[in-house]
């Protein structure tokens, strides 16, 4: 399919760019998107949560009072979970939340995410731009010209544009990534996917070798 390329002043440049139908026009598969996003979020968890059990808290050792004769409940240790400062019953322990996803599943999930963006008209290709130094004000002007200032945006670049990243990182609802590093979750977790013109081939090249293998 063919889409228009926009200038940074918000007008159409008169140029168009061809998007690979095998990447941007596939039939979206919701289940593989679910599997990939679930694994992505799980892999971001640190898993360092920990609560002390009764064998790990301080105190105890001595029976608080005699077994009978006081008229109250019996107690054998101050480390009981029933006491303030006692151990936790079945508390959380450090664990690894990592999940693996098949390469073909992950690839199809990304294609499905990109296809949803095209289908929902939430994808925009703009001309390449860069700054000599970080300029948040200039970045904001570009987003305003494109009428994206109120939207949650993911901007995909071709390679690492450090000044562009620094210009946009303090703006709420703006995330900037290199095209080959965008995961399914990143592609979907926004209201508008903005791709620099030179980043389109870079994004498609992440699928290129796999497309050749599938044809063979």
C-alpha positions as CSV (number, residue, x, y, z in Angstrom):
1,X,0.0,0.0,0.0
2,X,1.0,3.6,-0.5
3,X,0.9,6.4,2.1
4,X,1.6,10.1,2.0
5,X,4.8,11.5,3.5
6,X,4.2,14.6,5.6
7,X,6.5,17.6,6.2
8,X,7.4,18.6,9.7
9,X,5.2,21.7,9.2
10,X,2.1,19.4,9.0
11,X,1.6,19.7,5.2
12,X,1.9,16.9,2.7
13,X,5.2,16.8,0.9
14,X,3.8,15.5,-2.3
15,X,5.8,12.3,-1.9
16,X,4.5,8.9,-1.2
17,X,6.1,5.8,0.2
18,X,5.3,2.1,-0.4
19,X,4.6,0.0,2.6
20,X,5.1,-3.7,2.3
21,X,1.7,-5.4,2.3
22,X,3.2,-8.6,3.8
23,X,4.1,-6.5,6.9
24,X,1.5,-3.7,7.1
25,X,-1.5,-5.4,5.6
26,X,-1.7,-8.9,7.1
27,X,-4.8,-10.2,8.8
28,X,-4.2,-9.3,12.5
29,X,-4.0,-12.3,14.9
30,X,-5.2,-11.2,18.3
31,X,-4.0,-14.3,20.1
32,X,-0.4,-14.0,19.1
33,X,-0.5,-10.3,20.1
34,X,-1.8,-11.4,23.5
35,X,1.0,-13.9,23.9
36,X,3.8,-11.5,22.9
37,X,2.5,-8.6,25.0
38,X,2.0,-10.9,28.0
39,X,5.6,-12.1,27.7
40,X,6.9,-8.6,27.2
41,X,5.3,-7.3,30.4
42,X,6.3,-10.4,32.3
43,X,9.9,-10.0,31.3
44,X,10.0,-6.4,32.6
45,X,9.1,-7.6,36.1
46,X,12.1,-7.6,38.5
47,X,10.7,-10.4,40.7
48,X,12.6,-9.1,43.8
49,X,9.6,-9.0,46.1
50,X,10.2,-10.6,49.4
51,X,8.4,-11.0,52.8
52,X,10.0,-12.5,55.9
53,X,8.5,-15.8,57.1
54,X,8.4,-16.8,60.8
55,X,11.9,-18.3,60.6
56,X,13.4,-15.1,59.4
57,X,11.9,-12.4,61.7
58,X,13.7,-11.4,64.9
59,X,12.4,-12.5,68.3
60,X,11.0,-15.7,69.6
61,X,13.0,-18.5,71.2
62,X,11.4,-18.0,74.5
63,X,7.8,-19.0,75.3
64,X,6.0,-15.7,76.0
65,X,4.0,-17.1,79.0
66,X,3.1,-20.4,80.6
67,X,0.8,-22.7,78.8
68,X,-2.1,-22.7,81.3
69,X,-3.5,-20.6,84.1
70,X,-3.6,-17.1,82.6
71,X,-7.0,-17.4,81.0
72,X,-5.7,-16.3,77.6
73,X,-4.8,-18.1,74.5
74,X,-1.7,-20.2,74.5
75,X,1.4,-18.9,72.7
76,X,4.7,-20.6,71.9
77,X,6.6,-17.8,70.1
78,X,6.4,-14.1,69.4
79,X,7.3,-14.8,65.7
80,X,3.8,-16.2,65.1
81,X,2.1,-14.7,62.1
82,X,-0.8,-13.8,64.5
83,X,1.5,-11.3,66.3
84,X,2.5,-7.8,65.3
85,X,6.0,-8.2,64.0
86,X,5.6,-11.9,63.3
87,X,6.4,-13.7,60.1
88,X,4.2,-13.6,57.0
89,X,2.2,-16.7,56.0
90,X,3.0,-17.8,52.4
91,X,4.6,-14.4,51.7
92,X,6.1,-13.5,48.2
93,X,9.5,-14.8,47.4
94,X,12.0,-13.7,44.7
95,X,11.3,-15.4,41.4
96,X,12.0,-15.2,37.7
97,X,9.0,-14.1,35.6
98,X,10.7,-14.6,32.2
99,X,8.6,-16.1,29.4
100,X,9.9,-17.2,26.0
101,X,7.9,-16.6,22.8
102,X,8.4,-18.5,19.6
103,X,10.2,-16.3,16.9
104,X,7.4,-16.8,14.4
105,X,4.8,-15.9,17.0
106,X,6.7,-12.7,17.9
107,X,7.1,-11.8,14.2
108,X,3.4,-12.3,13.4
109,X,2.5,-10.3,16.5
110,X,4.5,-7.3,15.3
111,X,3.0,-7.5,11.8
112,X,-0.5,-7.7,13.4
113,X,0.2,-4.6,15.5
114,X,1.4,-2.7,12.5
115,X,-1.5,-3.8,10.4
116,X,-3.9,-2.6,13.2
117,X,-2.3,0.8,13.1
118,X,-2.8,1.1,9.4
119,X,-6.4,-0.2,9.6
120,X,-7.2,2.2,12.4
121,X,-5.5,5.1,10.6
122,X,-3.1,5.6,13.4
123,X,0.1,5.5,11.3
124,X,1.9,8.5,9.9
125,X,5.1,8.8,7.9
126,X,7.0,12.1,8.1
127,X,10.1,13.5,6.5
128,X,13.4,13.0,8.4
129,X,14.5,15.6,10.8
130,X,17.2,16.2,13.4
131,X,18.5,18.9,15.7
132,X,22.0,20.3,16.1
133,X,21.4,20.3,19.9
134,X,18.5,19.1,22.1
135,X,15.5,21.4,21.5
136,X,12.4,20.4,23.3
137,X,10.5,23.6,22.2
138,X,11.3,22.8,18.5
139,X,10.1,19.2,18.9
140,X,6.9,20.4,20.5
141,X,6.3,22.7,17.5
142,X,6.7,19.8,15.1
143,X,4.1,17.8,17.1
144,X,1.8,20.7,17.2
145,X,2.1,21.3,13.4
146,X,1.2,17.6,12.9
147,X,-1.7,18.0,15.2
148,X,-0.4,15.4,17.6
149,X,0.3,17.5,20.7
150,X,-2.6,16.0,22.7
151,X,-2.0,12.3,21.6
152,X,0.2,9.6,23.0
153,X,2.9,9.1,20.3
154,X,5.5,6.6,19.4
155,X,8.2,8.0,17.1
156,X,10.3,5.5,15.2
157,X,13.7,6.6,14.0
158,X,16.4,5.2,11.7
159,X,19.3,4.6,14.0
160,X,20.0,6.5,17.2
161,X,19.2,10.3,16.9
162,X,20.4,11.4,20.3
163,X,19.3,15.0,20.0
164,X,15.8,14.0,18.8
165,X,15.6,11.6,21.8
166,X,16.7,14.2,24.2
167,X,14.3,16.8,22.7
168,X,11.3,14.6,23.1
169,X,12.0,12.6,26.3
170,X,10.6,15.3,28.7
171,X,7.4,15.7,26.8
172,X,4.5,13.7,28.3
173,X,3.0,11.0,26.1
174,X,6.0,10.9,23.7
175,X,8.2,7.9,23.3
176,X,11.1,7.7,20.8
177,X,12.6,4.4,19.7
178,X,14.8,3.0,17.0
179,X,12.6,1.3,14.4
180,X,14.4,-2.1,14.8
181,X,13.8,-2.0,18.6
182,X,10.1,-1.5,18.6
183,X,8.2,-4.4,20.3
184,X,4.6,-5.3,19.7
185,X,3.7,-3.6,23.0
186,X,5.4,-0.4,22.0
187,X,3.7,-0.3,18.6
188,X,0.2,-0.7,20.2
189,X,0.6,1.3,23.3
190,X,0.0,4.7,21.7
191,X,-2.6,6.7,19.8
192,X,-0.4,7.5,16.8
193,X,2.6,5.7,15.4
194,X,4.9,8.2,13.7
195,X,7.6,6.8,11.5
196,X,10.5,8.8,9.9
197,X,10.7,8.2,6.2
198,X,14.1,6.6,6.4
199,X,12.9,4.4,9.3
200,X,10.3,2.6,7.1
201,X,13.0,0.5,5.2
202,X,14.8,-0.1,8.5
203,X,11.6,-1.4,10.1
204,X,10.8,-3.6,7.1
205,X,14.4,-5.0,7.1
206,X,13.8,-6.5,10.5
207,X,11.4,-8.8,8.7
208,X,13.4,-9.2,5.5
209,X,15.4,-12.3,6.2
210,X,12.4,-13.9,7.7
211,X,10.3,-13.2,4.6
212,X,12.9,-14.8,2.4
213,X,12.9,-18.0,4.5
214,X,9.1,-18.2,4.4
215,X,9.1,-17.9,0.6
216,X,11.7,-20.7,0.3
